Amino acid sequence: MPLPIYSSAEQQHSRTDVILLSSMTGIWLLIMALGFLSCWFESRRLGRIQIPPSRLEQLNRVHPPEVFRRWVAGDQAKHGDVPPPSAEEQTCSICLDVIKAEDSIRALECRHIYHTECFDRWFRDFRDYCPLCHRAVMTEGASSSSA
């Protein structure tokens, strides 16, 4: 079967179609890349949002940051009948790092403890519950006293 012979007008038309299709594909890819970058930058910006001061003040009133070593001693005095948490075995379940004796922590009413920075990040995203047991961080009395 002989190969078809195209006229120069048909070849030019074919070339124009290829250029048009390539240009449209390039523009579409550029729009997709810009959309992706826009979403990525927005997620980065949202990651840097600070906790509203009133919300952080309320958290500091209800669950102030403490040095882990001091918290263990105070917790042992409050809950003498319950075995004290071992300082060597405590891990922040948000970042999964070991909590050291001089680390700043937030201890919740449920006795779960977290690094202050880790819990503040968790709380910043308007999660008002313990990451482990899902008990409310702020009680009704604490919430209404700041209003």
N, C-alpha and C positions, 0 to 999 in steps of 0.2 A: 504494500500500500504506500503510495507516495506521500511524503510529508506535505502538509498544506503550505502554500505560499501566501504570506500576508503582504498586503500593500503597505506602503510607508505610512499611510493614514491610520491603518489598523494597528500597526506597531506603535505609533505615537499614542493612540488612544489606550492601548494596553499599558504602555509605560506610565501614562497619566493616572490610570486606575491603581497601579502599584504604588506610585508616589502618594496618591490620595489615601489609600488604605494604610500605608506606613505612617503617614502624618497623623491620621486619626488614632491609630494604635499608640503612637508616641504621646499624643495629647492625653489620651485616656490613662496611660501609665503615669504620666506626670500628675494628673488630677488625683489618682489613687495614692501616689507617694505623698502629695501635699496633704491629703486627708489623713493618712497614717501619721505623718509628722505632727499635724495639728492635734490629733488625739494623744499622741505621746507627750507633747509639750504640755497639754492640758492636764494629763495625769500627773506629770512632774510638778506642775504648779499646785495642784490640789494636795499633793504630798507635803507641801511646805506650809499649808494653812495652819495658823496657830490656833490653839484652843482659845475660845473667847475668854477674856479675863474673868468675867463673873462665874463662868463654868469651872475654871481652874481654881478660883478662890473657894468655891463651894466644895470642890474635891479636896482641897487642902484643909478645909475646916473639918470635913467628915473623916477623911483618911489622910492625915498629914504624912509627909515623907519621914522615915525614921532610919537610923543606922541599924542594920540587921542584927548586930551583936546586942544592942540595947533592946531591940524588939524581942529577941529570944528570952532575955532575962525578965522583961515585963510580962510576956506571955506565960512564962512558967509561973510567975507569981499569981496571975489571974486565973489560970487553969491548972492548979496544982494537982488535981485528980487525973488530968489527961497527960500522957507522956509528952515531954517537950520535943519539938522538932529538932532533929539532929542538924547541927550547923554544917556538917560535912555533906549531908545528903540533899540539901535544898537546891532546887533548880527553878529558874524562872521559866514557866511553861510558855511564855510568849517568845523569848529568844533562845531558849533551851541552854543557856549558859548557867554555870554554877553561881550561886549567890555567895559572895565572899563576906567575911565578917564586917568589913568596913563599907560595904555597898549600901547605897541609899535604896530603900524599898518602900512600897506601899503595901500595908497589910489590910485586908478587907475583913468585914465582920465574919465571914465564913472561914477565916484563918488562912486563906490562900494568900500567898505573898508573891510580889513581882518586883523587878527593878523599877524604880520610879520612872525612868525614861520610857521603858517598855510599856508600862501601864498608861502613862500619859498619852503615848501614841495611840494605844488601843482606845482610850477614852475620848481622844480628840475626834475620832471618827463616829462619835455619838453612839458608842456602844456603852450602855449604862448597866452592864451586868458583868459578873465575874466570868473570865474566859473559861474557867474549869467547870463550875457548878451552875452558872447562869443565874445566880441570885442577884437581886438588884443591888447596885453599888450605893445608890442614894436612896435612903428611906424617905417615906412621905414627909416626915417631920423636918428632915434636912432640906428637902426640896422647897417646902412652903416657907421655911424661915428665911430663905434668901430672896423670896419674891417681894 
